[in-house]
Amino acid sequence: MHTTAARSQVNQQDFEKAQNDLKTLKKDPGNDVKLKLYALFKQATQGSCSSPKPGMLDFVNKAKWDAWKSLGSLSKDEARKSYVELVSSLISSEAPVKDSASLSSGQKYDTLQVVNEDNITRIFLNRPEKKNAITLQMYKEISLALDEAANDDSVITVLSGYGDYFCSGNDLNNFTNIPPEGKEKMASDSAVILQTFVGKFIDFPKPLIAVVNGPAVGISVTILGLFDIVYTTDRATFHTPFSQLGQSPEGCSSYTFPRIMGLSKAVEVLLFNKLLTAHEACKLGLVTEVFPDSTFQKEVWERLKAYGELPKNSLAFSKQLIRNTEKEKLHAVNVQECERLKERWVSEECMNAIISFFQKKAKL
């Protein structure tokens, strides 16, 4: 009886500590996570939702009510435990940037956070307010960060994102900045940037690992075939809506996806915009392993720290043996895809699709 009471007290202390820890977060975790935290807190303190459902027009309170109601009969103890684990994962995800001394050339980047720690170069996409959509500047900064990571003392390199999204793909505002020379010049310059960007992933000499912290769209999905390992939260989804936008695949996905998941599944994904859940992507081979969202950051970074203790040169040489036979083919595919995209970007079909996208976005 004494032991049970003590365990309950510890749980309550952890719960209260998690509430205080949550206030120390430097970055907004996003609406989905905040709703989950709200629901778990209500379940932990009040039990199952029994309050009346808010009206349809009360969007905020209805979203909160739905989140709480979705927990069903989850016990207070389990809700408290899940709350503590979720807060812990959020704190862990920010841990690398707490010590400014560990930042590697951080002042060079406006759209990234680059950290060297535990023999790992960690590159974080850092536009959470825009769902980490990739601008032309961001393409250049990621390329620079990969160049530096290839030549630093780290053992492995990791790409991840801050906020709700891993990356929402190409920032379509890139298409609104047409230079005086016209859209052909814009398309040509963009194709060069994209080809260079993808080439950095093809040639990267060390183990390259994606830590997919949320939904991934477009280019952030297609380049996954060039990573050595892809770890993802079960909350992530994978979507390549190229046909909807009048475009075509990139990131060597026209070659890597059929090899990874088979021709018919690749066609569904790349041509017909099929959205994959994390578990579906894992089953098809695009993802290495899926982790529960509540423990994702903690479990993944513990594993990556262990990888960082392995012999650096042994890993690099082994990767070269596995990857080098395909590099020439991948570069050829990259060139071909960028040439096709250069044509697509100036086509009437693509322009109309992008205009339609912005019009729908404006109505939301």
N, C-alpha and C positions, 0 to 999 in steps of 0.2 A: 504493500500500500504506500509506504514511504517512497519506494523507488518510482512508482507510477506518478506520484505527485511531483517528484523532483524532475522527471522527464517532461511533464506538462509545463512546469515552470520554465525549464530551459527553452522549450519551444516558444513560449510566450515571450521570453526575453529575445530570442532570435527574431521573432515576428516584429517586436518593437524596434529592434536594431535595424531591421530591413526597412522599416518606415523612415527611420532617420537617414539611412544610407541613400535611400531614393532621392532625398533632397540634395544630395551632393553631386548628382549627375550633371555633367557639363553640357550634354547634348540632349535635345528633345528626342525621346525614344520613338516617337510617332504615335498616331492615333490608335492603331491596332494594338500596340503594346499597352498603351495607357488604358484602353478599354479592358484588356485582359487583367491588368493590375487592379482596376476598379472592381471588376467582377470577383476576383479572388479575395480582395479585402472585404467586400460585402458578405461573401459566403463564409469567410473565416470569422467574422464578427457577429453576423446575424443569422447565418444558416441559409437554407434554400430560399430563393426569391418567392415572396408571397404578396408583394405590393401590386396594385393594379397597373395594367399596361398603359403607358402614356399614349396620348393621341397621336395619330399618324403625322401631324404637322409639327409635333414637338420632337424634332429630329435628334437633338442631342440626348435628351433623356430617354428617348426610345432606343437609341443605340446602346446606352448604358444598361437599360432594362434587358434588352436582348442578350447582351453579353453576360449579365448576371444569371438570367433565366437559363442560358445554355449550359450552365454548370450542373443543372438538375439536382440530384440528391447527394452531390459530393459532400463528404463530411467536413466539419469545421477544421479538424486536424489536418486532413489532406489539403484543404484549401490554404491553410496557413503554411504548410510545407511547400506547396507549389509557389506561393507568393514569395517566400524566402528564396527559393531556387531561382525564380525569375529575376528578382532584384540582384541576386548574386551574379547572374550571367550578364546583366546590364553593367554592373560595376566592373566585372572582369573585362568586358569589351572595351572599357575606357582605360583600363590599367596601363596599357603601353604608353599612353600620352601623358600620364601624370608627371613623369620626370622629364622636364624639358631638356636635361642634359643628354638624354638618350636619343633625341631627335637627330636625324641625319640630313643635313642641308635643308631643314624644314622651311627656311626662309625662301628657298627657290620656288616653292610650290604654292599656288593660290587655290588649287582645286583638290589637292591631295594632302594627306598626312603620311609622312614616311618615317618609320621608326626602326632603329637597329637595336635588338635586344635578344638575349638568349641564343645568339648565333643565327638569328632570323631577321631578314629584312622584311618588314611589314609595310605594305603599300595599301593605304585606305583611301577609297574614293570619298571625297569630303564635300559633297553638295547635297546633304540630306534634305534640305528644303525643296530641292528640285528632283528628289528621288535618284540622285547621283547620275542624272542624264549627262551624257558625255558631249562637251563642247569641243570646238576645234582646239582651243587652248588645252583642254584636258587631254586630248589625244597626244599632244606634244609633250605634256608634262609626264604622262604615263610612260611614253617612250624614253624620256630622259631618266626617269626613276628606274626603269628596267636596265638601261645602260649602266647606271651607277651600281645597281644591285649585282649585275653580272661581274663587276670588277672589285666589289668590296670583300670583306673577310667573312661574310655570312655563309652558312652551310646551305640553307634553303631560303626561298623567297615566297612570300604569301601575298595574295591580292584579296582584299575584302572591302566592305563598304560600311559607312556609318548610317544609322537611321533605319527606317522600315525596309528600305529596298537595298538589294545588292547593287542594281543598276537598272534604270528604266530605258536603257538603250541610247541611241543617238538623239541628242537634243535637236529637235526639228527647227529650232530657231536658227540653226546653222544655215538653213535654206533661205532665210529672210535677209541675210546680209550679202546681197548681190553686188559685186564690185562694178565700177564704171565700165569695165571691159565686157560685162554681160554674164549671163548664167553659164556659158561655156567655160569661161575662165574660172568661175566658182567650182564647177564640176571637176575641171582638170586639177585645180589645186587641192580639192578635197580628196580626189583619188590618190594623189601623191602622199598626202598625210595618212590616209587609211592604209595604203600599201606599206608604208614605212612602219606604221603602228603594228600591223599584223606580223610583219617581218621580224620585229623584236621578239615576239612570242615564239616564232618558228626557231630562231637562232639562240634562244636563251639557254645558257650552258649548265645551269644548276637545276635541281628539282624545283618545279614551279607548282604551287598549290593554290587552288581557289577555295576560299572560305565564304560560301554563299549564304549571307545572313538574312536574305529575304528574296522577294520576287526578282527575277532577271528577265530582261527583254532584249531582243535584237542582238547587237554586237556583243553584249555581255554573255549571251548564250552561245553564239556561234564560235567564239574563241575558246570555249571550254574544251573543245576537242584537241587543243594545243597544250593543255595543262597536263601535268603528270598525275595529279590527284585532285578530285573535286569533292569537298565535304560540304554538306548543306543542312540547314535546319528543315524540319518537316513543314514549316510554314512557307517555304519557297515554292515558286512556280517558275516554269520556263516557257517563254513564248517568243516566236520569231514571225511577227506579222508582216512579212515583206510584201506579200501579194496585196494586202489591204492598202499598202502605201505605194503601190506601183513600182516597187523596187525588186531586187534580187539578192540572193544570199551572199554573205561575205565571211571573213574570218576563216577561210578554207573549209567552211562547213559543207560546201557542195561535194567535197571529197571525204572529209572526216566523218560526217554524219552517216552516210551510207555504210561506211566501213564499221562504224561503232554499233549502229542500231539496225542495220539492214536497209535495203533500198526502199521497200514499201513504207516502213515507219518514217524514214527520213523524208520521203515525199509528203506524208501527212503533216510533218512538222514544218518543213521548209516551203512547201507550195501551198498547203491548205490551212496554214496557221493554227495547227493543233496545239493547244496549251497543255503542257505536261505538269503533273504534280511532282513533288520531290521524289516520291516513291516510284512513280512511273518512269521518271528520268533515270533513277537508279537501276530499275529493272531492265531498261534499254541500254545501260552501260555508259550513259553520259555522265552520271554521278557515281562516285566511288562508294559513299556511305551517307546515310541519312541519320540525323540526331534529333531527339526531342528538343523543341524550341526552348523549353525551360532550362535545359542543361547544355545547350549547344555550345555556347562560348567557353564554358568551363571545360567540357570534355575535349573539345577540339584543340584548344590552346595547350592543354596538358600533353596531348599526344604530339603536337608540333614541337613543343619544348624537348621532348624525348628525341625526335628526329634531329633536332639541332645539335644533339650530342654525338651524332654519328660522324665518322671520318669524312671530311669535306671532299677530298680528292676522289675517294672511292665512289661516292655518290655521283660526282660529276662525270667520271669516266664511265660508270655504269649507264648513266642516262645517255651519254653519247653513243654507246653501243646499241641501245634500244632505239634511239631516235634518228641517228645520222643517215640511215638508209633511205629515209623518206623526205629529208630536208629539201632536196632538189625538186621533188614532185610538189611539195607544199608551196615552195616559192613560185613555181609555175602556175599553180592553181590560184595563188594570191594575185598574181599579175592578171590572169584571165578574169577573175571576179571583179577586180577594180576597173578593168576596161569596160566590162559589161555595166557596172554601176555608173560609170561616167556617162554612158549613153542613156541609162535610165533616168538619171537626175535631170537631164535637160529635156526629157520627153514630156509631151502634153499629158500623157496618162499619169505620170508621177506627179507633175505639178498640180493637176486637178485633185489627186488623192490627198496631197498635203494641204491644199486649200480647204478641202472638205474636212480634214482632221481639225484644222484650226477653227473652222466654223462651228463644228460640233462642240469643241472645247469651250468656245465663247458662250454657248448656250447653257453650259452646266452651271 
